[in-house]
Amino acid sequence: MLEEPTPEMRSLRQLLTEGDRFPSRCTFERRLRSLPETLPARIGVLGRHLVAMLKPWARTGRAVALDSTVLSARGGVWHKKDREAGIVPHSSIDTQAGWTKSGWHGWAYGWKLHLATTVGGVWIPLAAYLTPANISDNRVALSLVEQLPEEARFVLGDTHYNAPEVRAGCLASRKFLVASGRGPYPHTDPGVEVRRIFHRLRHCSIENFNEHFKAVFECHGTAPTKGLRDTARFALGAVFVYHLALLARHRRGSTTNRGLKAFLRAA
């Protein structure tokens, strides 16, 4: 005996139906395949909309922080010697992932989720891209900067973003890049004390947001997907869902990131 559908399921079916007909499975699969390519632009649009609604910079400077966080690949790792020889020792290896070395976690095989978030009273992801882990942060930085709101003025990054093309791209959009200097510590140039303040602000926003985001979507371990397209759909889709959760909570009178995990689980 079939169970009676819940009110939520009936509502969902109505939204998915057009002319009393459901889309075919091929339609769903085709749209899911194309979704990862459109998600960065959708994230940018909704991020800018949330900035206008939540006003995270009402009492602070208009700063944005850039960073990337590693998502470990599902299955085994593809060692360099096997990769160069074109040998895949096990079918579980995700051959589209890449290697990177983190200052905190050492060598990791997987993906990088590149993010730009607000530095303010509420963390709002403003731009997001997913790449293999071997893609350097400065290569993706300009794509992140292009999605930022016009009112953003300071772009905060670590040493990886301290590149001439990133600085030029920020200036072209009337933004100022503040990135950690290169060379041995301690730095003694005239701007070092100001950079320390900005670096602390960046650390308290983007690095804490990365851990918060991974906790909400339970991706501290390996990614649940395999391949660039499917992993981008998972990771960027999670950022988009995070946006929707912020929007829903704003309509209920909340303007903070607290309680989002419980809110999403109860949805």
Number of C-alpha atoms within 10 A of each C-alpha: 3 4 5 8 10 9 9 9 11 12 11 11 15 14 10 12 11 10 6 8 10 13 10 8 8 9 11 10 11 10 10 14 13 12 17 22 15 11 21 23 16 15 24 22 16 19 26 19 16 20 19 12 12 18 15 22 18 10 9 11 13 18 24 29 28 28 24 23 18 26 25 23 29 20 17 15 21 23 15 12 9 11 12 9 8 9 12 15 13 11 9 14 18 21 17 16 24 22 22 19 13 11 7 6 9 8 11 18 24 29 30 27 21 23 25 28 27 26 25 20 17 20 22 28 27 29 29 28 24 26 23 21 26 16 15 16 23 19 14 19 27 17 17 20 21 15 20 24 18 11 13 18 19 19 26 28 25 18 14 16 26 19 14 10 14 19 19 15 18 20 13 10 14 14 22 18 23 23 23 19 17 11 8 6 7 7 13 8 8 8 10 14 12 10 16 14 11 21 19 11 18 26 18 14 22 27 17 12 20 19 14 17 18 16 12 19 17 14 16 15 11 16 20 16 17 20 17 19 18 17 23 25 21 19 26 27 17 16 25 21 15 22 20 16 18 23 19 13 17 15 10 9 9 13 18 16 17 11 10 17 17 10 14 14 9 7 6
